[in-house]
Amino acid sequence: ISEVIRAPQDLIYGHLQAADETATLADWQEQQYNYWIPRSIDIKRMYEQAKAVSTNDEPVFVSVGSGTGITEYLLAKEGAEVVAVDPDQGLIDAAIEKYGLVPHSAVADAWVHPDPNVKLTFVNGDHMTFKDKVNELGISTIQYS
């Protein structure tokens, strides 16, 4: 990345929560938030770009601060292996309920999607602890910087 473009300071970002699925654009505008809602072309582009540089059969995404993981879920549905990490157990609980996640069989504070074709794992952690959790999940090919 040669250039970072920052959003205007007056733009307020919000996190689209799993429970907000039925909210309308008018609801969001009324709350004075701007949401980035990924379109299918956005998900496909992220997946294809990651796949082009991945040394794995399918790309692996680790998303720290994933919230309820809407983008992460869509990437997993596209075929990627995704680990969604968030320190807020309330957001993870919303994702567990929304996606029907089940406890990981070997890793504490981790939940997986019940469909083996959807490689989505949620982990309770933060920017300081995610590396250990990801290693516990058996993902050891990721380079950290």
Summary of the structure (lengths in Angstrom):
residues: 145
radius of gyration: 15.8
end to end distance: 14.6
largest distance: 44.5
contacts: 364
relative contact order: 0.15
helix: 36%
strand: 16%
